[in-house]
Amino acid sequence: MGFRKTAVRAGIGIGVIADACYLYANHSPKGVSGGMSPPDPVWTQFVNVALISFAVIYAANLLGKGLERLLPAGRRGEKP
């Protein structure tokens, strides 16, 4: 399967957790800054969730590519 697919799947899982933490902090009574601030507008939340997901999955993909280059075990599934 290789490191890249595994890293992307792990990135998706971490992205979901990070998005849930952001949304929870945004809608909790204490707010993000610890005060009683209103939550972000819906469009801002949508954009922030998309950016968090993209950044985490992109970083995981880069990590998977790096591991495939460094470790030969990541190329088991590929035929030369």
C-alpha positions as CSV (number, residue, x, y, z in Angstrom):
1,M,0.0,0.0,0.0
2,G,2.9,2.4,0.6
3,F,3.4,5.2,3.0
4,R,1.6,7.8,1.0
5,K,-1.9,6.3,1.1
6,T,-1.5,5.5,4.8
7,A,-0.3,9.1,5.5
8,V,-3.2,10.6,3.6
9,R,-5.7,8.4,5.5
10,A,-4.1,9.5,8.8
11,G,-4.2,13.1,7.6
12,I,-7.9,12.8,6.9
13,G,-8.5,11.5,10.4
14,I,-6.4,14.2,12.0
15,G,-8.1,16.8,9.9
16,V,-11.5,15.6,11.1
17,I,-10.4,15.8,14.7
18,A,-8.9,19.3,14.1
19,D,-12.1,20.5,12.4
20,A,-14.2,19.2,15.3
21,C,-12.0,20.9,17.8
22,Y,-12.3,24.2,15.9
23,L,-16.1,24.0,15.6
24,Y,-16.4,23.0,19.3
25,A,-14.2,25.9,20.4
26,N,-16.1,28.2,18.1
27,H,-19.5,27.3,19.5
28,S,-18.6,26.6,23.2
29,P,-19.9,29.2,25.7
30,K,-16.4,30.4,26.5
31,G,-15.5,30.9,22.9
32,V,-12.1,30.7,21.2
33,S,-10.6,33.6,23.1
34,G,-12.0,32.6,26.5
35,G,-14.6,35.4,26.6
36,M,-18.2,35.5,25.5
37,S,-17.5,36.3,21.9
38,P,-20.1,35.4,19.2
39,P,-19.2,32.5,16.9
40,D,-17.7,33.2,13.5
41,P,-20.2,33.7,10.6
42,V,-21.1,30.5,8.8
43,W,-19.1,31.3,5.6
44,T,-16.0,31.9,7.7
45,Q,-16.5,28.6,9.5
46,F,-16.9,26.8,6.2
47,V,-13.7,28.4,4.8
48,N,-11.7,27.7,8.0
49,V,-12.8,24.0,8.0
50,A,-11.8,23.6,4.4
51,L,-8.4,25.3,5.0
52,I,-7.7,23.2,8.1
53,S,-8.6,20.0,6.2
54,F,-6.5,20.9,3.1
55,A,-3.5,21.9,5.2
56,V,-3.5,18.7,7.3
57,I,-4.0,16.4,4.3
58,Y,-1.4,18.2,2.2
59,A,1.2,18.0,5.1
60,A,0.4,14.3,5.5
61,N,0.8,13.7,1.8
62,L,4.2,15.4,1.9
63,L,5.2,13.3,4.9
64,G,4.2,10.2,3.0
65,K,6.2,11.1,-0.1
66,G,9.2,11.8,2.1
67,L,8.9,8.5,3.9
68,E,8.6,6.7,0.5
69,R,11.8,8.3,-0.7
70,L,13.7,7.6,2.6
71,L,12.5,4.1,3.4
72,P,12.4,1.4,0.8
73,A,9.7,-0.5,2.6
74,G,7.2,2.0,1.4
75,R,7.7,0.9,-2.2
76,R,6.6,-2.7,-1.6
77,G,3.3,-2.4,-3.4
78,E,4.9,-0.8,-6.5
79,K,6.4,-2.8,-9.3
80,P,9.6,-1.5,-10.9
